[in-house]
Amino acid sequence: MEFDSRIFIAGHRGMVGSAVGRELRSRGYRDLIERTSGELNLTQQADVEAFFQAEKPEVVVLAAAKVGGILANSQNLTEFLYQNLMIEMNVIRAAATHGVGRLLFLGSSCIYPKLAPQPLKEEYLLTGSLESTNEAYAIAKIAGLKLTEYYNREHGRAFISAMPSNLYGPGDNYHPDHSHVIPGLIRRFHEAKIGGQSEVRVWGTGAPLREFLHVDDLARACVFLLENYNQSQFLNVGSGEEISIKDLAQLIAEVVGYQGRISFDPGKPDGTPRKVMDSSKIRALGWSPKVLLKDGLKQAYLDFTSRIRDQA
């Protein structure tokens, strides 16, 4: 990439896309192309083709996706599969058709089998059954990374894919029903503190182990890969550290300042029992995460409270 390369960030308003945009600008890249979903509907092939024809991006970061937590995924299987497939297929094909030199597709750690060995290595893809609660989203992400791989293999494209672990940080979705675990717990503990609630009940047993990556660390990895990586093999991007949901809930409560009781509801689904990624391949190239979990949670809580104030 050159500093004046035309770079299209698909999904620039989302947590990942906005972080990638901040990182690119901080590095000196100055020609970023951004469109809202109202300006460009990525699920419509004709609209995407017309956009690429008119704007002629040279680099694409595909961060646009329909996302959500366990509840949203399990209740909207059709839309999670359809919308994500359409976005990926339209953007990746248009990029190839219109001569884009570099494309980075962003997936998710949910692509791995539910009971795959830990830590999760790239070669474990498609070796077992997926976690049922997010199967639709995972299938879509697998299709996207495979399409980038096939374009490289059959057409010599320099398209790459990265699979981040669970993400959090500024710009996250704090919706009470459609958020992931960290933003969801931040909201619940904050509302419990403000409302004087004596107890917060958390989904599941609290036993599952999860790995979390600050979105700014992912953004640094994205730019690093665009500048340095040219292989078809997708790469894991994770912190390498894991924490139980129980310990995570207690840590978020501490950051928020909630002092009531935390209980767990074993009648609700836990999801995959353990999910930590082997990120040794990208670390061997020279990237490593910088944001510690507690520091990142403090930033996320400040982001949440600032957005609550803006909405008031």
C-alpha positions as CSV (number, residue, x, y, z in Angstrom):
1,M,0.0,0.0,0.0
2,E,1.0,3.6,-0.6
3,F,0.0,6.5,1.7
4,D,-2.2,7.9,-1.1
5,S,-3.8,4.5,-2.0
6,R,-7.6,4.6,-2.2
7,I,-8.8,2.5,0.7
8,F,-12.4,1.4,1.1
9,I,-13.4,0.5,4.6
10,A,-16.7,-1.5,4.4
11,G,-18.4,-1.0,7.7
12,H,-16.5,2.1,8.8
13,R,-19.1,3.0,11.4
14,G,-18.8,-0.3,13.3
15,M,-16.5,-1.0,16.1
16,V,-13.9,-2.7,13.9
17,G,-14.2,-0.4,10.9
18,S,-13.9,2.8,12.9
19,A,-10.9,1.4,14.7
20,V,-9.2,0.5,11.4
21,G,-9.9,3.9,10.1
22,R,-8.3,5.6,13.1
23,E,-5.3,3.4,12.8
24,L,-4.9,4.0,9.0
25,R,-5.2,7.8,9.5
26,S,-2.7,7.7,12.4
27,R,-0.2,5.9,10.1
28,G,-0.5,8.6,7.4
29,Y,-3.0,7.0,5.0
30,R,-5.1,9.8,3.7
31,D,-7.5,8.6,1.0
32,L,-10.1,6.6,2.8
33,I,-13.4,5.9,1.2
34,E,-16.4,5.4,3.6
35,R,-20.1,4.9,3.0
36,T,-22.9,4.4,5.4
37,S,-25.4,1.5,4.9
38,G,-27.9,4.1,3.8
39,E,-25.5,5.4,1.1
40,L,-24.4,1.9,-0.1
41,N,-26.4,-1.3,0.6
42,L,-23.7,-4.0,0.5
43,T,-26.3,-6.8,0.2
44,Q,-27.3,-5.5,-3.2
45,Q,-24.9,-6.7,-5.9
46,A,-25.8,-4.0,-8.5
47,D,-25.2,-1.2,-6.0
48,V,-21.8,-2.7,-5.0
49,E,-20.8,-3.1,-8.6
50,A,-21.7,0.5,-9.4
51,F,-19.8,1.8,-6.4
52,F,-16.6,-0.1,-7.3
53,Q,-16.9,1.1,-10.9
54,A,-17.3,4.7,-9.8
55,E,-14.8,4.9,-6.9
56,K,-12.1,2.5,-8.1
57,P,-10.7,1.6,-4.6
58,E,-7.2,0.0,-4.6
59,V,-7.4,-1.5,-1.2
60,V,-10.5,-2.9,0.6
61,V,-11.0,-3.7,4.3
62,L,-14.1,-5.8,4.7
63,A,-15.3,-5.2,8.2
64,A,-19.0,-4.9,7.5
65,A,-21.2,-7.6,9.0
66,K,-24.5,-8.3,10.8
67,V,-23.3,-9.2,14.3
68,G,-24.8,-10.0,17.7
69,G,-24.5,-12.2,20.8
70,I,-25.9,-15.6,21.6
71,L,-29.5,-14.5,21.8
72,A,-29.5,-12.5,18.6
73,N,-27.7,-15.2,16.7
74,S,-30.0,-18.0,17.8
75,Q,-33.2,-16.1,17.1
76,N,-32.2,-14.7,13.7
77,L,-30.5,-17.6,11.9
78,T,-31.8,-16.8,8.4
79,E,-30.8,-13.1,8.5
80,F,-27.4,-13.8,10.0
81,L,-26.6,-16.2,7.2
82,Y,-28.2,-14.4,4.3
83,Q,-27.0,-10.8,5.1
84,N,-23.4,-11.8,5.9
85,L,-23.2,-14.0,2.8
86,M,-24.5,-11.3,0.5
87,I,-22.2,-8.7,1.9
88,E,-19.1,-10.9,1.6
89,M,-19.9,-12.3,-1.8
90,N,-20.7,-8.9,-3.3
91,V,-17.7,-7.0,-2.0
92,I,-15.1,-9.7,-2.6
93,R,-16.3,-10.4,-6.1
94,A,-16.5,-6.8,-7.0
95,A,-13.0,-6.2,-5.6
96,A,-11.7,-9.0,-7.8
97,T,-13.7,-7.9,-10.9
98,H,-12.5,-4.2,-10.6
99,G,-8.9,-4.9,-10.0
100,V,-8.5,-4.2,-6.3
101,G,-4.9,-5.0,-5.4
102,R,-5.3,-5.7,-1.7
103,L,-8.3,-7.0,0.3
104,L,-8.5,-7.9,3.9
105,F,-11.5,-10.0,5.0
106,L,-12.3,-10.1,8.7
107,G,-13.9,-13.2,10.1
108,S,-14.5,-14.6,13.6
109,S,-13.2,-17.2,16.0
110,C,-16.6,-18.9,15.8
111,I,-15.5,-20.5,12.5
112,Y,-13.9,-23.3,14.5
113,P,-15.6,-26.5,15.6
114,K,-17.3,-26.4,19.0
115,L,-15.1,-29.1,20.5
116,A,-11.9,-28.4,18.6
117,P,-8.6,-28.9,20.5
118,Q,-7.3,-25.8,22.4
119,P,-5.7,-23.5,21.6
120,L,-7.4,-23.2,18.2
121,K,-5.0,-23.5,15.3
122,E,-5.8,-22.4,11.7
123,E,-5.7,-26.0,10.5
124,Y,-8.6,-27.0,12.7
125,L,-11.1,-25.3,10.4
126,L,-13.8,-27.7,9.1
127,T,-12.7,-30.6,11.3
128,G,-15.9,-30.8,13.3
129,S,-19.4,-29.5,14.1
130,L,-19.9,-25.8,14.8
131,E,-21.4,-24.3,18.0
132,S,-25.2,-24.4,17.3
133,T,-26.0,-21.0,18.8
134,N,-23.9,-19.1,16.2
135,E,-23.8,-21.7,13.4
136,A,-25.3,-19.4,10.7
137,Y,-22.8,-16.6,11.4
138,A,-19.9,-19.0,11.4
139,I,-21.0,-20.6,8.0
140,A,-21.1,-17.2,6.4
141,K,-17.6,-16.3,7.7
142,I,-16.2,-19.6,6.5
143,A,-17.6,-18.9,3.1
144,G,-16.0,-15.4,3.0
145,L,-12.5,-16.6,4.0
146,K,-12.8,-19.5,1.5
147,L,-13.8,-17.1,-1.3
148,T,-10.7,-14.9,-0.7
149,E,-8.5,-18.1,-0.6
150,Y,-10.0,-19.3,-3.9
151,Y,-9.5,-15.9,-5.6
152,N,-5.8,-16.1,-4.6
153,R,-5.4,-19.7,-5.8
154,E,-7.3,-19.4,-9.1
155,H,-6.7,-15.8,-10.1
156,G,-3.5,-14.7,-8.3
157,R,-5.1,-12.1,-6.1
158,A,-3.4,-10.7,-3.0
159,F,-6.5,-11.1,-0.8
160,I,-6.0,-12.1,2.9
161,S,-8.2,-13.0,5.8
162,A,-7.9,-12.5,9.6
163,M,-9.9,-14.3,12.3
164,P,-10.0,-12.2,15.5
165,S,-11.0,-13.5,18.9
166,N,-13.9,-11.9,20.9
167,L,-13.6,-8.2,20.5
168,Y,-14.5,-5.2,22.7
169,G,-13.7,-1.5,23.0
170,P,-14.8,1.9,21.8
171,G,-17.7,1.8,19.4
172,D,-19.1,-1.4,20.7
173,N,-22.9,-2.3,20.6
174,Y,-24.4,-2.0,24.0
175,H,-27.9,-3.1,23.0
176,P,-29.6,-5.0,25.9
177,D,-30.6,-8.0,23.6
178,H,-28.2,-7.9,20.7
179,S,-24.8,-7.2,22.3
180,H,-21.8,-9.5,23.0
181,V,-20.8,-10.5,26.5
182,I,-18.6,-7.6,27.5
183,P,-20.8,-4.7,26.3
184,G,-23.8,-6.5,27.5
185,L,-22.4,-6.9,31.0
186,I,-21.1,-3.3,31.1
187,R,-24.7,-2.1,30.4
188,R,-26.3,-4.5,33.0
189,F,-23.9,-3.6,35.8
190,H,-24.1,0.1,35.1
191,E,-27.9,0.0,35.1
192,A,-27.8,-2.1,38.3
193,K,-25.5,0.4,40.0
194,I,-27.6,3.4,38.9
195,G,-30.8,1.6,39.9
196,G,-29.6,0.4,43.2
197,Q,-30.2,-3.3,42.4
198,S,-28.9,-5.8,44.9
199,E,-28.3,-8.6,42.4
200,V,-27.3,-9.1,38.7
201,R,-28.0,-12.5,37.2
202,V,-25.7,-13.5,34.4
203,W,-26.5,-16.1,31.6
204,G,-25.0,-19.6,32.0
205,T,-22.8,-21.2,34.6
206,G,-20.0,-18.7,34.4
207,A,-17.6,-21.6,33.7
208,P,-16.8,-21.1,30.0
209,L,-13.4,-19.7,29.2
210,R,-13.0,-16.9,26.6
211,E,-10.3,-14.8,25.1
212,F,-10.8,-11.1,24.4
213,L,-8.9,-8.7,22.2
214,H,-9.2,-4.9,22.3
215,V,-10.4,-3.5,19.0
216,D,-7.4,-1.1,18.7
217,D,-5.1,-4.1,18.9
218,L,-7.0,-5.7,16.0
219,A,-6.8,-2.5,14.0
220,R,-3.0,-2.5,14.4
221,A,-3.0,-6.1,13.3
222,C,-5.1,-5.3,10.2
223,V,-2.8,-2.6,9.0
224,F,0.2,-4.7,9.8
225,L,-1.1,-7.5,7.7
226,L,-2.0,-5.3,4.8
227,E,1.5,-3.9,4.8
228,N,3.4,-7.2,5.4
229,Y,1.4,-10.3,4.6
230,N,0.7,-11.9,1.2
231,Q,-0.2,-15.5,1.9
232,S,-3.6,-17.3,1.2
233,Q,-3.6,-18.9,4.7
234,F,-5.9,-17.0,7.0
235,L,-4.4,-15.9,10.4
236,N,-5.8,-16.0,13.9
237,V,-5.5,-12.7,15.8
238,G,-5.9,-13.0,19.5
239,S,-4.5,-11.8,22.9
240,G,-3.5,-15.4,23.9
241,E,-5.0,-14.8,27.4
242,E,-8.3,-16.4,28.6
243,I,-10.7,-15.7,31.4
244,S,-13.8,-17.4,32.7
245,I,-17.1,-15.7,32.3
246,K,-17.5,-15.6,36.1
247,D,-14.1,-13.8,36.6
248,L,-14.9,-11.5,33.7
249,A,-18.3,-10.5,35.2
250,Q,-16.5,-9.8,38.5
251,L,-13.9,-7.7,36.8
252,I,-16.5,-5.7,34.9
253,A,-18.5,-5.1,38.1
254,E,-15.3,-3.8,39.7
255,V,-14.6,-1.5,36.7
256,V,-18.2,-0.2,36.7
257,G,-18.3,0.2,40.5
258,Y,-21.2,-2.2,41.1
259,Q,-21.0,-3.7,44.6
260,G,-24.1,-6.0,44.6
261,R,-24.3,-9.8,44.3
262,I,-23.5,-11.6,41.0
263,S,-25.4,-14.8,40.4
264,F,-25.5,-17.2,37.4
265,D,-28.4,-18.8,35.5
266,P,-27.4,-22.4,34.4
267,G,-30.7,-22.7,32.5
268,K,-29.3,-20.3,29.9
269,P,-26.8,-21.5,27.2
270,D,-23.1,-21.3,27.9
271,G,-22.0,-21.7,24.3
272,T,-18.6,-23.3,23.6
273,P,-16.9,-24.4,26.8
274,R,-13.5,-23.0,26.0
275,K,-12.3,-20.8,23.1
276,V,-8.7,-19.5,23.0
277,M,-6.9,-19.0,19.7
278,D,-3.3,-19.9,18.7
279,S,-2.0,-16.7,17.3
280,S,1.6,-17.8,17.0
281,K,1.6,-17.3,13.2
282,I,0.9,-13.6,13.3
283,R,3.1,-13.1,16.3
284,A,6.0,-14.8,14.4
285,L,5.6,-12.1,11.8
286,G,6.1,-9.3,14.4
287,W,2.7,-8.3,15.7
288,S,1.6,-8.5,19.3
289,P,-1.3,-7.1,21.4
290,K,-0.7,-4.1,23.7
291,V,-3.9,-3.4,25.6
292,L,-4.3,-5.3,28.9
293,L,-7.9,-6.5,29.6
294,K,-8.6,-4.4,32.7
295,D,-7.2,-1.2,31.0
296,G,-9.4,-2.0,27.9
297,L,-12.5,-2.5,30.1
298,K,-12.0,0.9,31.6
299,Q,-11.8,2.4,28.2
300,A,-14.9,0.5,27.1
301,Y,-16.8,1.7,30.2
302,L,-15.8,5.3,29.5
303,D,-17.0,4.9,25.9
304,F,-20.4,3.5,27.2
305,T,-21.0,6.3,29.7
306,S,-20.0,9.0,27.2
307,R,-22.5,7.6,24.7
308,I,-25.2,7.5,27.4
309,R,-24.6,11.2,28.1
310,D,-24.7,12.0,24.4
311,Q,-28.1,10.3,24.1
312,A,-29.5,12.1,27.2
